[in-house]
Amino acid sequence: MSLAIFTEQSLQERKAASNAAKLEMLKKFKQRPAADSPEVIARNAERARIAKEREERAAARQAQKQAEAERLEREKAEAAAQAEAEANAARIAKEENDQAMVNQLMDYEAQLKAKRDARYAARKARQR
């Protein structure tokens, strides 16, 4: 480590160092290629191409997400329709079962009434 860092510098030395740094920065700036140079134009074209590809990939991802969302929505609607159809089928089966039970009960009651009427008729026939 150099001891030059810790030594005190005079004003002229500091000014000279500052001017040298400024000249170095100016030299670096002047070395940059002009805006209309072929390498700058090529670099800008490459950046534009990369940006366009990035936008295309983002648009493709967005379209894929949209398609996936539509597919999920369609599947959800199909599942809801299937569940509704199953519920309707179950309801219809229950109604048919209930109607069959009502018909069976009515037949049974008709049989009981027929037996009761037969007993009544037999009793009336015996009494005559």
C-alpha positions as CSV (number, residue, x, y, z in Angstrom):
1,M,0.0,0.0,0.0
2,S,1.3,3.3,-1.0
3,L,1.8,6.1,1.4
4,A,1.0,8.6,-1.3
5,I,-2.6,8.4,-0.3
6,F,-1.9,9.8,3.1
7,T,0.4,12.6,2.1
8,E,-1.1,16.0,1.8
9,Q,-1.4,17.3,-1.7
10,S,-1.2,20.9,-2.7
11,L,-4.0,22.7,-4.5
12,Q,-2.2,22.7,-7.8
13,E,-1.7,18.9,-7.5
14,R,-5.4,18.3,-6.8
15,K,-6.4,20.6,-9.7
16,A,-4.0,18.8,-12.0
17,A,-5.4,15.4,-11.0
18,S,-8.9,16.7,-11.5
19,N,-8.1,18.1,-15.0
20,A,-6.4,14.8,-15.9
21,A,-9.5,12.8,-14.8
22,K,-11.7,15.2,-16.8
23,L,-9.5,14.8,-19.9
24,E,-9.6,11.0,-19.5
25,M,-13.4,11.1,-19.3
26,L,-13.6,13.3,-22.4
27,K,-11.2,11.0,-24.3
28,K,-13.5,8.0,-23.4
29,F,-16.6,9.9,-24.5
30,K,-14.9,10.9,-27.8
31,Q,-14.0,7.2,-28.4
32,R,-17.7,6.2,-28.4
33,P,-19.0,5.5,-31.9
34,A,-21.4,8.0,-33.4
35,A,-25.1,7.4,-33.4
36,D,-25.1,6.8,-37.2
37,S,-22.2,4.4,-37.2
38,P,-22.9,0.9,-38.6
39,E,-22.1,-0.9,-35.3
40,V,-24.5,1.4,-33.3
41,I,-27.2,0.8,-35.9
42,A,-26.6,-3.0,-35.8
43,R,-26.7,-3.0,-32.0
44,N,-29.9,-1.0,-31.9
45,A,-31.4,-3.3,-34.5
46,E,-30.4,-6.3,-32.4
47,R,-32.0,-4.8,-29.3
48,A,-35.2,-4.0,-31.3
49,R,-35.3,-7.7,-32.5
50,I,-34.8,-9.0,-29.0
51,A,-37.5,-6.7,-27.7
52,K,-39.9,-7.8,-30.4
53,E,-39.2,-11.5,-29.7
54,R,-39.8,-10.8,-26.0
55,E,-43.1,-9.2,-26.7
56,E,-44.1,-12.1,-29.0
57,R,-43.2,-14.6,-26.3
58,A,-45.2,-12.6,-23.7
59,A,-48.2,-12.5,-26.1
60,A,-47.9,-16.3,-26.7
61,R,-47.8,-16.9,-22.9
62,Q,-50.9,-14.6,-22.5
63,A,-52.7,-16.5,-25.2
64,Q,-51.8,-19.8,-23.6
65,K,-53.1,-18.6,-20.2
66,Q,-56.3,-17.4,-21.9
67,A,-56.8,-20.7,-23.6
68,E,-56.1,-22.6,-20.4
69,A,-58.7,-20.4,-18.6
70,E,-61.3,-21.0,-21.3
71,R,-60.6,-24.7,-21.1
72,L,-61.0,-24.7,-17.3
73,E,-64.2,-22.7,-17.7
74,R,-65.5,-25.1,-20.3
75,E,-64.7,-28.1,-18.1
76,K,-66.4,-26.5,-15.1
77,A,-69.5,-25.8,-17.2
78,E,-69.5,-29.4,-18.5
79,A,-69.1,-30.7,-14.9
80,A,-72.0,-28.5,-13.8
81,A,-74.2,-29.7,-16.6
82,Q,-73.4,-33.3,-15.9
83,A,-74.1,-32.8,-12.2
84,E,-77.4,-31.2,-13.1
85,A,-78.3,-34.0,-15.4
86,E,-77.4,-36.6,-12.7
87,A,-79.5,-34.6,-10.2
88,N,-82.4,-34.5,-12.7
89,A,-82.1,-38.2,-13.3
90,A,-82.0,-39.0,-9.6
91,R,-85.1,-36.7,-9.1
92,I,-87.0,-38.4,-11.9
93,A,-86.1,-41.9,-10.6
94,K,-87.3,-40.9,-7.1
95,E,-90.5,-39.5,-8.5
96,E,-91.1,-42.7,-10.5
97,N,-90.3,-44.8,-7.4
98,D,-92.7,-42.6,-5.3
99,Q,-95.4,-43.0,-8.0
100,A,-94.9,-46.8,-8.1
101,M,-95.3,-46.9,-4.3
102,V,-98.5,-44.8,-4.5
103,N,-99.8,-47.1,-7.2
104,Q,-98.9,-50.2,-5.2
105,L,-100.6,-48.7,-2.1
106,M,-103.7,-47.9,-4.1
107,D,-103.8,-51.4,-5.5
108,Y,-103.5,-52.8,-2.0
109,E,-106.2,-50.6,-0.7
110,A,-108.4,-51.6,-3.7
111,Q,-107.8,-55.3,-2.8
112,L,-108.7,-54.6,0.9
113,K,-111.9,-52.9,-0.2
114,A,-112.7,-55.7,-2.6
115,K,-112.2,-58.2,0.3
116,R,-114.3,-56.0,2.6
117,D,-117.1,-55.7,0.0
118,A,-117.0,-59.5,-0.5
119,R,-117.4,-60.1,3.2
120,Y,-120.2,-57.6,3.4
121,A,-121.9,-59.2,0.4
122,A,-121.5,-62.7,1.9
123,R,-122.9,-61.4,5.2
124,K,-125.9,-59.9,3.5
125,A,-126.4,-63.1,1.5
126,R,-126.4,-65.2,4.7
127,Q,-128.9,-62.9,6.3
128,R,-131.4,-63.3,3.5
